[in-house]
Amino acid sequence: MRRNLTADERDDVEINLSPMIDMVFILLIFFIVTTVFVEETGVEVNKPDAGGSVNLEKNSILIAVTADNKVIYGGRDIGVSGVAPIVKRLTLQEDIPVIIQADSAANHGVFSRVYGEAKLAGAKLINFSTKR
């Protein structure tokens, strides 16, 4: 025997969106945490002009040499002697390229010493940044 329910006896059906909103927030947090952030050197350098420049990948070690010959990594003055430990530590898991951003007024000797320290620390690919 079938019985028809009246409006008073029927339960109202509603969709609960709370679990879906929670899942969206968890996914958002996951993607933010796993995103690779580009780390800048923290100083502005006047890069020299170059004819044959190419774009490099974003995941790299950026080291800056300023016009007054300071060596900067992550906004801190690390000096020439601080290049090797940083490059060695960051290239342990994978071969990350090193990009040296030298100011056009920087001493060539300081640039070459930074290049040599990065090479001694085990960097396989070392580039320098120029204007396009």
N, C-alpha and C positions, 0 to 999 in steps of 0.2 A: 504494500500500500504506500502510495506517495503522498507526501504531505507538503503543501506549499507554505513557505515561511512568510510571515507578514513582515512589514518594514521594521517593526519593533523587535522582532526575534532575530533578524539578520545582523551579523557582525559587519561593521564597516571594514573593508580591506584597504590597507595602506602599505606603501612601499617605504621601507626604512633605508634611507640613504647614508646613514652614519658609517657603516662598514666600508662603503665605496669611497667616501670622502677620506676616511682613515687610510685606505690603501693608496689613494692618489698622493696624499702627503708623504707616506713612507717611500713611495717611488721617487717623488721629488727630492727628498733628502738623500736617497741612494744616489741619484744622478749628480747631485751637487757635490757630494763627498768624493765620488769616483772621477770627477772631471779633472783633467790635467790643466793646471794653471800655468800661464806663461810668466816666468819670473824675470823681471826687469833688473837692470844693473843699479838703478837708483840715481844716476847722474845723466846729464845731457852732454853729449859729446858732438863736436863738429866733425863729421865723418868726411874723409877725402873722397874725391870723385874717382870713378873707375869705369872703364869701357865695357868690360865683359863680366858683368855681375849676374848672379843667379839667385833665385829665392831658395832659402834653406828651411828645413823643418822647424816647427815651433818648439819641440822638446829638445832643448840644448842648454849648454852651460854658457851664460853670458858674462864676460869679464870686460870691464871698461878701463881704459887708460885715459885719464883726463889731460887737459892742456898743461897742468902743473905736475905731470908725471906721477899722479897717484893711481894706484891700482884698486879698483872698486868691484866688489861682488855683493849683490843683495843689499846695496845701500851702505855698505861698510867698507872702510879703507883696510884692505888686507895686506897690502904691500906685495912685492914680487915674491917674497918667501912664502906667502900664504896661498899662492896659486896651486902648487903641487899637492898639498893635503886636500884641498877642496876638490880638485879634479880627480884625484885618486879615490876619494870617498864616493863621489857621484858616478864614477865609471866602473865600480865594482860589479854591479849586476848586469849592466848592458853597456854597449859602446855608444855613449851619447856624444854628439859632436860638440866641440868647444868653439865659440864665436868670440873673437876679440874685437871689441869696439874701441878703436884707438882714435883719439882726437887728431886732427890734421896738424895741430901745433905740438903734439907730444913728441918726446925724444925717441928717435928710432931705436936707440939702445935699450930703452925700457920696454918697448914693444917686443924686441927680439928676445929679451930676457924672459918676458911673460910667455912668449911662444915656446922657448926652450924648456921652461918649467912645466908647461902643459904637456909637452912631448915626453919629458922625463917621467911624468906622473902616469903615463900610459895612454894618453889620448890618441886614438887612431886617426881622427879627422879633426883638423884645426883649420878654421877659416877666419877671415877678418871682415868686418862689416864696413860697407861703403855706401855712399849716396847712389841712387839709381840714376 
